[in-house]
Amino acid sequence: MLGGVGGEACEALLRLKVRAGDAEPEVTGACLSALLIASFERGLPFVLDAMKNGSEDVLRLALLALGESRDERALPALREYAENPGSKDVRAQALVAASISRLPAANEYLLSIVERAPERRALDAISALGSQRFDSALMERLRAVAAARGGPVRSAFVAMMGPA
């Protein structure tokens, strides 16, 4: 992967490929991910621009690339798209991306959604946190928040984890 090689020449080639486009959005997503691997600092502005100007498929893949970067500087963009009034699929993907980052600040954000957001968003946050179901400390915190909230939110947690 070119992102692992690094260097400005590799980054230029990746940017060129993104600008040229590809019939497969996954190729563009892989290029965006590689840019973040090569240099998060230099790649982030380009990735954010691609998210605003690309297709919804590219946007969803770029969100995942941001989450996979596990860099705190990605969180503002993930939160922005998670709270965007646009596509519910994009909002849900932003929550998944926040979860796969495994960053403490992202987990706090997701737990706050489960605790206080409208039910549908809370259910999406629980679903997103499912990628971390083997983190016992996080799941214990999620269990407490879901139990306090009750109703469908508690039921979604139980369905994901099984009864305690």
C-alpha positions as CSV (number, residue, x, y, z in Angstrom):
1,M,0.0,0.0,0.0
2,L,1.4,3.4,-1.0
3,G,0.3,5.0,2.3
4,G,2.8,2.8,4.2
5,V,5.6,3.9,1.9
6,G,4.9,7.5,2.6
7,G,6.6,10.5,1.1
8,E,5.2,13.4,-0.8
9,A,5.5,11.6,-4.2
10,C,3.3,8.7,-2.9
11,E,0.8,11.2,-1.5
12,A,0.7,13.1,-4.8
13,L,0.0,9.8,-6.6
14,L,-2.8,9.0,-4.2
15,R,-4.4,12.5,-4.5
16,L,-4.2,12.1,-8.3
17,K,-6.0,8.8,-8.1
18,V,-8.7,10.2,-5.9
19,R,-9.2,13.2,-8.2
20,A,-9.3,10.9,-11.3
21,G,-12.0,8.8,-9.6
22,D,-12.7,5.1,-10.0
23,A,-15.7,3.0,-10.9
24,E,-15.3,1.2,-7.5
25,P,-15.7,3.6,-4.6
26,E,-13.6,1.2,-2.5
27,V,-10.6,2.1,-4.5
28,T,-11.1,5.8,-3.7
29,G,-11.7,4.9,0.0
30,A,-8.5,2.9,0.1
31,C,-6.6,5.9,-1.4
32,L,-8.1,8.2,1.2
33,S,-7.1,5.8,4.0
34,A,-3.6,5.5,2.6
35,L,-3.3,9.3,2.6
36,L,-4.1,9.4,6.3
37,I,-1.6,6.6,6.9
38,A,1.1,8.4,5.0
39,S,0.6,11.7,6.8
40,F,-2.5,12.4,8.8
41,E,-1.7,16.1,9.1
42,R,-1.3,16.6,5.3
43,G,-4.0,14.1,4.4
44,L,-6.8,15.3,6.6
45,P,-7.7,18.5,4.6
46,F,-7.7,16.5,1.4
47,V,-9.9,13.7,2.8
48,L,-12.3,16.3,4.3
49,D,-12.6,18.0,0.8
50,A,-13.2,14.6,-0.8
51,M,-16.0,13.9,1.7
52,K,-17.7,17.1,0.8
53,N,-17.3,16.7,-3.0
54,G,-17.6,13.0,-3.5
55,S,-20.4,10.5,-3.7
56,E,-22.2,9.2,-0.7
57,D,-20.3,6.0,-1.1
58,V,-17.0,7.8,-1.0
59,L,-18.2,9.8,2.0
60,R,-19.0,6.6,4.0
61,L,-15.7,5.1,3.1
62,A,-13.8,8.3,4.1
63,L,-15.6,8.2,7.4
64,L,-14.3,4.7,8.0
65,A,-10.8,5.8,7.0
66,L,-11.0,8.6,9.6
67,G,-12.1,6.1,12.3
68,E,-9.5,3.6,11.3
69,S,-6.8,6.3,11.7
70,R,-7.4,6.4,15.4
71,D,-6.4,10.0,15.5
72,E,-8.1,12.4,17.8
73,R,-8.0,15.1,15.1
74,A,-10.6,13.0,13.2
75,L,-13.2,13.3,15.9
76,P,-14.6,16.7,15.0
77,A,-15.4,15.6,11.4
78,L,-16.9,12.3,12.7
79,R,-19.1,14.2,15.1
80,E,-20.1,16.7,12.4
81,Y,-21.3,13.9,10.1
82,A,-22.9,12.0,13.0
83,E,-25.0,15.1,13.7
84,N,-25.6,16.1,10.1
85,P,-29.3,16.3,9.2
86,G,-28.7,14.6,5.9
87,S,-28.7,10.9,5.2
88,K,-29.4,8.6,8.1
89,D,-27.0,6.1,6.6
90,V,-24.2,8.6,6.7
91,R,-25.0,9.5,10.3
92,A,-24.9,5.8,11.3
93,Q,-21.6,5.3,9.4
94,A,-20.1,8.2,11.3
95,L,-21.1,6.6,14.6
96,V,-19.5,3.3,13.5
97,A,-16.3,5.2,12.4
98,A,-16.2,6.8,15.8
99,S,-16.5,3.4,17.5
100,I,-13.8,1.8,15.4
101,S,-11.4,4.6,16.4
102,R,-11.5,3.2,19.9
103,L,-10.6,6.6,21.2
104,P,-11.7,7.4,24.7
105,A,-13.3,10.7,23.6
106,A,-15.2,8.9,20.8
107,N,-16.5,6.3,23.3
108,E,-17.6,9.1,25.7
109,Y,-19.4,10.8,22.8
110,L,-21.2,7.5,21.8
111,L,-22.2,6.8,25.4
112,S,-23.6,10.4,25.7
113,I,-25.7,9.7,22.6
114,V,-27.1,6.5,24.2
115,E,-27.8,8.4,27.4
116,R,-29.5,11.5,26.0
117,A,-30.2,11.4,22.3
118,P,-33.5,10.6,20.7
119,E,-34.2,6.9,20.7
120,R,-33.3,6.2,17.1
121,R,-29.9,7.8,17.5
122,A,-29.3,6.0,20.8
123,L,-30.0,2.7,19.0
124,D,-27.6,3.6,16.2
125,A,-24.9,4.4,18.8
126,I,-25.5,1.0,20.6
127,S,-25.2,-0.7,17.2
128,A,-21.9,1.1,16.5
129,L,-20.5,0.2,19.9
130,G,-21.1,-3.4,19.0
131,S,-17.7,-3.4,17.3
132,Q,-16.2,-3.1,20.8
133,R,-18.3,-5.7,22.6
134,F,-15.2,-7.5,23.9
135,D,-14.1,-4.4,25.8
136,S,-15.6,-5.4,29.1
137,A,-15.1,-2.1,30.9
138,L,-16.8,-0.2,28.1
139,M,-19.6,-2.7,27.8
140,E,-20.2,-2.4,31.6
141,R,-20.6,1.3,31.2
142,L,-22.9,0.9,28.2
143,R,-24.9,-1.7,30.2
144,A,-25.4,0.9,33.0
145,V,-26.4,3.7,30.6
146,A,-28.8,1.4,28.6
147,A,-30.4,0.1,31.8
148,A,-30.9,3.6,33.2
149,R,-32.5,4.6,29.9
150,G,-34.7,1.5,29.7
151,G,-37.2,0.5,27.0
152,P,-35.9,-0.2,23.5
153,V,-32.5,1.1,24.3
154,R,-32.0,-1.4,27.1
155,S,-33.5,-4.1,24.9
156,A,-31.1,-3.3,22.1
157,F,-28.1,-3.7,24.5
158,V,-29.5,-7.0,25.8
159,A,-30.0,-8.2,22.2
160,M,-26.4,-7.3,21.3
161,M,-24.8,-8.7,24.4
162,G,-27.2,-11.3,25.8
163,P,-28.7,-11.1,29.3
164,A,-26.3,-10.6,32.2
